[in-house]
Amino acid sequence: MTDYEFIVIGAGAMGSATAYHLAKDKRRVLLLEQFEIGHARGSSHGESRIFRFAYPQPAYARLAMQSKPLWAALETDCDERLLLPTGGMDIADDPSGFDSVHTIAATLAELGAQYEVLDAARFSARFPQFKISPDGIAVYSPDAGVLLADRCVRAAVRVAQRLGAAVHECERVHRILPEGSRVLVETEHGRYRAKGAIVTAGAWVNTLLASLGLALPVTIEKEQVAYFDTRSAAAFKPPHWTIWIHYRAEIAYGFPDLGSGLKAGFHHAGHYLERADDNNGVPDQGDLDRLSQYVRERFPALDPIPRNGLTCLYTNAPDHDFIIDPLPGAPNVWLASPCSGHGFKFAVGIGRALADLAQHGETQMSVAHTRRLAALLEARQ
Ligand SMILES: Cc1cc2nc3c(=O)[nH]c(=O)nc-3n(C[C@H](O)[C@H](O)[C@H](O)COP(=O)(O)OP(=O)(O)OC[C@H]3O[C@@H](n4cnc5c(N)ncnc54)[C@H](O)[C@@H]3O)c2cc1C
């Protein structure tokens, strides 16, 4: 039996960032991951994730603003580029999207962030590669960018290890046993004790919490993204094209071409899985066909046949907000899940929050709105 101060379960975006901060705080940390670091079965793999301040909800915009310098600190610590500044666009050109985009502009104004509202004519003059309707609007945010996702996870793990964290890959946790002021964690290979544990198990959260008789009201969704050939056109690369979110009945989003083509996807495409292990990794052909149609309509200069697609899991709370809370009856076991398909940009901030909460019970990070596990569990009964 080995003793640690903290054990982090799951080395995706959230767990790797939590272990990084705890190690930076000079804590004895063990990070346990059931697969290899950087695997492609969960939620944090792939080339890129959107970073943006542009949220309708001030709490998320604030958390993104707090996270940006923490990403920069991780870049310094790992001596690698992790966040590419590309700027970002929130676009609406039908009634289902206007409210979101107006609220985003209002939130950015309230928080003193930079932004610019473009009507369709100004948008088209600046970004002719995207076809917007004549009554459309867009909010341009210079603070948005692309997080190099695979690189971020590996960097956080590597720096954590360099600072003394123990990292065990391919070691699945079977049980968490709260023992008063300590917690016992049992894996397929051993037993470890610590004064606190942090559960960042992504879509496997309920499999793990079943050992405590808990089940979160979450759904697991298999999402797909696809890459489209830009034929090396500069118009689709930064700084000429940015990350974008297109608010419409089915929200679309995407990334400029960083070398692998223009990446696009639909948010919440609606393919629900019973269990995370049910993901076969094969993109849904219907989604790829609809994405192809979207690219044909919106990016007329692009080849609309996707070059390749990949899958990834969303773990959704009923209202798509996060849950960052101690477990009922186990105040030294913290949970950070699910992040409902928009958590990556905050990972380094959520990791900071979890490291603070596990050590001191409070944090300056903007996560107060996520403390609601008891209410969610009660509503489920
Ligand atoms: C297609 C797609 C696009 C997205 N786009 C964006 C975006 O543009 N911007 C953004 O901010 N967010 C985005 N997200 C959301 C973001 O990627 C996720 O919120 C984030 O990656 C969740 O990380 P996680 O650490 O909670 O989960 P995961 O990455 O799944 O990590 C959980 C880890 O825990 C491990 N684990 C589970 N159970 C155990 C156990 N019992 N023992 C040991 N290890 C265990 C798993 O193997 C896994 O590695 C996107 C998500 C998807 C799927």
The ligand as an SDF file (V2000), in Angstrom:
LIG
                    3D

 53 58  0  0  0  0  0  0  0  0999 V2000
  -16.0750   16.2400  -30.6360 C   0  0  0  0  0  0  0  0  0  0  0  0
  -15.7780   17.0810  -29.4320 C   0  0  0  0  0  0  0  0  0  0  0  0
  -15.4610   18.4150  -29.6260 C   0  0  0  0  0  0  0  0  0  0  0  0
  -15.2210   19.2400  -28.5280 C   0  0  0  0  0  0  0  0  0  0  0  0
  -14.8820   20.5300  -28.7540 N   0  0  0  0  0  0  0  0  0  0  0  0
  -14.5630   21.3280  -27.7130 C   0  0  0  0  0  0  0  0  0  0  0  0
  -14.0900   22.6370  -27.9570 C   0  0  0  0  0  0  0  0  0  0  0  0
  -13.9270   23.0540  -29.1040 O   0  0  0  0  0  0  0  0  0  0  0  0
  -13.7970   23.4210  -26.8770 N   0  0  0  0  0  0  0  0  0  0  0  0
  -13.9450   22.9700  -25.5950 C   0  0  0  0  0  0  0  0  0  0  0  0
  -13.7020   23.7380  -24.6760 O   0  0  0  0  0  0  0  0  0  0  0  0
  -14.3790   21.7100  -25.3450 N   0  0  0  0  0  0  0  0  0  0  0  0
  -14.6800   20.8840  -26.3700 C   0  0  0  0  0  0  0  0  0  0  0  0
  -15.0690   19.5940  -26.1490 N   0  0  0  0  0  0  0  0  0  0  0  0
  -15.2430   19.1400  -24.7710 C   0  0  0  0  0  0  0  0  0  0  0  0
  -13.9400   18.7340  -24.1220 C   0  0  0  0  0  0  0  0  0  0  0  0
  -13.1180   18.0700  -25.0290 O   0  0  0  0  0  0  0  0  0  0  0  0
  -14.2920   17.8840  -22.9000 C   0  0  0  0  0  0  0  0  0  0  0  0
  -15.1260   18.6450  -22.0250 O   0  0  0  0  0  0  0  0  0  0  0  0
  -13.0480   17.4700  -22.1310 C   0  0  0  0  0  0  0  0  0  0  0  0
  -12.0880   16.8990  -22.9800 O   0  0  0  0  0  0  0  0  0  0  0  0
  -13.4660   16.4810  -21.0430 C   0  0  0  0  0  0  0  0  0  0  0  0
  -12.2940   16.0010  -20.4200 O   0  0  0  0  0  0  0  0  0  0  0  0
  -12.3830   14.9590  -19.2280 P   0  0  0  0  0  0  0  0  0  0  0  0
  -11.0210   14.9310  -18.6400 O   0  0  0  0  0  0  0  0  0  0  0  0
  -13.5510   15.2760  -18.3630 O   0  0  0  0  0  0  0  0  0  0  0  0
  -12.7660   13.5610  -19.9260 O   0  0  0  0  0  0  0  0  0  0  0  0
  -11.8230   12.4880  -20.6560 P   0  0  0  0  0  0  0  0  0  0  0  0
  -10.9320   13.1350  -21.6210 O   0  0  0  0  0  0  0  0  0  0  0  0
  -12.6930   11.4030  -21.1930 O   0  0  0  0  0  0  0  0  0  0  0  0
  -10.9340   11.9380  -19.4960 O   0  0  0  0  0  0  0  0  0  0  0  0
  -11.4060   11.0180  -18.5450 C   0  0  0  0  0  0  0  0  0  0  0  0
  -10.3090   10.0010  -18.3440 C   0  0  0  0  0  0  0  0  0  0  0  0
  -10.5970    9.1940  -17.2220 O   0  0  0  0  0  0  0  0  0  0  0  0
  -10.1500    7.8870  -17.5120 C   0  0  0  0  0  0  0  0  0  0  0  0
  -10.8630    6.9790  -16.6140 N   0  0  0  0  0  0  0  0  0  0  0  0
  -12.1980    6.7890  -16.5590 C   0  0  0  0  0  0  0  0  0  0  0  0
  -12.5130    5.8700  -15.6160 N   0  0  0  0  0  0  0  0  0  0  0  0
  -11.3460    5.4850  -15.0690 C   0  0  0  0  0  0  0  0  0  0  0  0
  -11.0130    4.5430  -14.0550 C   0  0  0  0  0  0  0  0  0  0  0  0
  -11.9620    3.8180  -13.4280 N   0  0  0  0  0  0  0  0  0  0  0  0
   -9.7070    4.3760  -13.7310 N   0  0  0  0  0  0  0  0  0  0  0  0
   -8.7390    5.1140  -14.3560 C   0  0  0  0  0  0  0  0  0  0  0  0
   -9.0010    5.9980  -15.3510 N   0  0  0  0  0  0  0  0  0  0  0  0
  -10.2850    6.1930  -15.6930 C   0  0  0  0  0  0  0  0  0  0  0  0
  -10.5270    7.7220  -18.9690 C   0  0  0  0  0  0  0  0  0  0  0  0
   -9.8510    6.6520  -19.5970 O   0  0  0  0  0  0  0  0  0  0  0  0
  -10.1770    9.0760  -19.5400 C   0  0  0  0  0  0  0  0  0  0  0  0
   -8.8500    9.1130  -20.0190 O   0  0  0  0  0  0  0  0  0  0  0  0
  -15.3040   18.7360  -27.2200 C   0  0  0  0  0  0  0  0  0  0  0  0
  -15.6160   17.3860  -27.0080 C   0  0  0  0  0  0  0  0  0  0  0  0
  -15.8240   16.5560  -28.1070 C   0  0  0  0  0  0  0  0  0  0  0  0
  -16.1330   15.1210  -27.8610 C   0  0  0  0  0  0  0  0  0  0  0  0
  1  2  1  0
  2  3  1  0
  2 52  2  0
  3  4  2  0
  4  5  1  0
  4 50  1  0
  5  6  2  0
  6  7  1  0
  6 13  1  0
  7  8  2  0
  7  9  1  0
  9 10  1  0
 10 11  2  0
 10 12  1  0
 12 13  2  0
 13 14  1  0
 14 15  1  0
 14 50  1  0
 15 16  1  0
 16 17  1  0
 16 18  1  0
 18 19  1  0
 18 20  1  0
 20 21  1  0
 20 22  1  0
 22 23  1  0
 23 24  1  0
 24 25  2  0
 24 26  1  0
 24 27  1  0
 27 28  1  0
 28 29  2  0
 28 30  1  0
 28 31  1  0
 31 32  1  0
 32 33  1  0
 33 34  1  0
 33 48  1  0
 34 35  1  0
 35 36  1  0
 35 46  1  0
 36 37  1  0
 36 45  1  0
 37 38  2  0
 38 39  1  0
 39 40  1  0
 39 45  2  0
 40 41  1  0
 40 42  2  0
 42 43  1  0
 43 44  2  0
 44 45  1  0
 46 47  1  0
 46 48  1  0
 48 49  1  0
 50 51  2  0
 51 52  1  0
 52 53  1  0
M  END
$$$$
